[in-house]
Amino acid sequence: MSKSSRYEWRDQQASLQERMKCFIENPGNEQLEAVVAEMRAYAAAAQAGTIDIPQRFVSFG
């Protein structure tokens, strides 16, 4: 996995985590739909092979 691919994956994960955080802080249908849509887009990209997913990663936080 290239360095740029790793950064792209990290940014996608951060975006998804931020959406989930917003939903937890302010639950509602709009936030839920945003989280689900982003998760589906991520899953579709992973299945299509258009994003690289690292074999392992370390989370600090």
C-alpha positions, 0 to 999 in steps of 0.5 A: 500500500502506497503512502498516499493510499494509506493517507486516503484511507485514513482520511476516509476513516476519520470522516466516517468516525466524525459522522458517527460522532455527530450522530451519537451527539445528536441522534436523528434520521438525517444523521443516521442516513448520512452515516449509513450512506457513507458506510455503504459508499465505503463498502461498495468501494472496498468490494469494487477494489477502488480503495486500498485497505491496509492489512493492519493498522494501529489506532491512537485515541 
